[in-house]
């Protein structure tokens, strides 16, 4: 099945606002406000902001795995994680 999911390109950045709110900024200047009820910590905001980088490193890892015939639980987990990020199960 072909991936038709469109992700916002990185890098993403976060910055703290007052009263526990965070802003995630993307290159196209779209902004997501994260209220403490939905993203209760700064570490959650950092994780969200790192999503494009994590997606790319997972793709790069799987490319290396395919080139070198690497197998194992970590590669299987990376494949499942990539599928999840791209709208699969």
HUDASUL-V965969 format. One record per residue. RES is the residue in one letter. PHI is phi as a letter, one per 30 degrees, with the letter a starting at -180 (none if undefined). NEAR is the number of other C-alpha atoms within 12 Angstrom. D_FIRST is the distance of its C-alpha to the first C-alpha in Angstrom with 2 decimals. Layout:
RES&PHI&NEAR&D_FIRST, RES&PHI&NEAR&D_FIRST
This chain:
X&none&8&0.00, X&d&8&3.79, X&d&13&6.50, X&c&10&9.15, X&d&14&11.56, X&c&10&14.93, X&c&20&17.21, X&d&20&20.89, X&d&21&21.99, X&d&23&24.61, X&d&23&27.21, X&c&28&27.98, X&b&27&31.51, X&b&30&33.28, X&b&25&36.87, X&d&25&38.99, X&c&16&40.77, X&d&12&43.63, X&h&13&43.54, X&i&21&40.40, X&c&23&38.00, X&b&31&35.61, X&c&28&33.95, X&c&33&30.66, X&c&26&30.82, X&c&23&28.04, X&e&17&28.67, X&d&14&28.38, X&i&16&31.07, X&d&16&29.15, X&b&18&30.75, X&c&22&29.90, X&d&22&32.97, X&c&28&32.74, X&d&21&35.56, X&e&20&36.95, X&d&13&35.90, X&c&16&32.19, X&b&23&32.46, X&d&17&35.69, X&b&20&36.18, X&d&24&36.11, X&d&17&33.98, X&d&25&31.18, X&d&30&31.48, X&d&26&31.38, X&d&20&28.22, X&d&30&26.46, X&d&31&27.83, X&d&23&26.51, X&e&27&22.84, X&d&26&21.83, X&d&21&23.75, X&d&23&22.30, X&d&28&18.71, X&d&22&19.85, X&d&18&21.83, X&d&27&19.01, X&d&23&16.88, X&d&18&20.14, X&d&25&20.93, X&d&27&17.72, X&d&18&18.35, X&d&16&21.88, X&d&19&20.90, X&d&16&18.88, X&d&11&21.84, X&c&11&24.39, X&h&12&22.73, X&d&16&23.33, X&b&17&22.44, X&k&13&23.53, X&d&10&23.18, X&d&15&22.99, X&d&23&20.03, X&d&18&18.24, X&d&16&19.21, X&d&27&18.02, X&d&27&14.49, X&d&19&14.59, X&d&24&16.21, X&d&28&13.73, X&d&21&10.85, X&d&16&13.47, X&d&23&14.41, X&c&22&11.06, X&j&16&10.87, X&d&15&9.61, X&c&10&12.41
